[in-house]
Amino acid sequence: MTSSALPEHPKDSARHAAQKDVALENSRRLASPAVERNRDVILDVLRDVLAERGQVLELASGSGEHAVHFARGLPHLEWQPSDASPRALESIADWREEVGLANLKAPITLDVLAEWPEVACDALVAINLIHISPWRVTSELMARAGRLLPVGGVLYLYGPYKREGQHTAPSNEGFDIQLKSRNPLWGVRDLEAVIEEAKRNGLTLDRVVEMPANNLSVVFRR
């Protein structure tokens, strides 16, 4: 995953395959049209499922725009963005400096498959991650969530899924083909397989919420 055709980090690949982030002029910030389209509907779900206080660890935060929007919309929570990509970390830091939100923490380097930094969290959020990464990322994410989250803690996932082995829309099927052409280990996951992996790690499915553009919000609790 280090060639020019296959970007090194999952969120970098998301920019090439789907998100199409662009650099803003005269800044280190990246901007994604996809974030503007989905941030409000995701925030609505997060308001329903997250606790009234605590710290949220966002994985693969990408440009940082989701982190800004959610920290602003959930001022009672501390929002901890993270990413494995140095370019993404630059963007997140610049967005954070621009908005000056007290509850938005400085981004940290975190690769799901590497050693995690010492960080406490009451909830984990991963948006558009598990389909743009090998399945072992999902397995490791579930294992970490099972160990790190407190009882009642939330794991929130967002993205496209197959249900009962079938794509839910032709656009998702096309996206799946595109992802696998970039890396055969990537692809739209079977929701049932994700739920089973969560169950093996002590996580219980709380709800599945249908979202615009044939995406799902999938919420687990420890």
ABEGO torsion letter per residue (X at the ends): XABAABBABAAAAAAAAAAGBBBBBGBABBBBAAAAAAAAAAAAAAAAABBABEBBBBBGAEAGAAAAAAAAABAABBBBBBBABAAAAAAAAAAAAAAGBAABBBBBBBBAABBBBBBBBABBBBBGAAAABBAAAAAAAAAAAAAABBBGBBBBBBEBBBBGGBBABAAAAAAAAAAAAABAABEBBBAAAAAAAAAAAGBBBABBBBBBGGBBBBBBBX
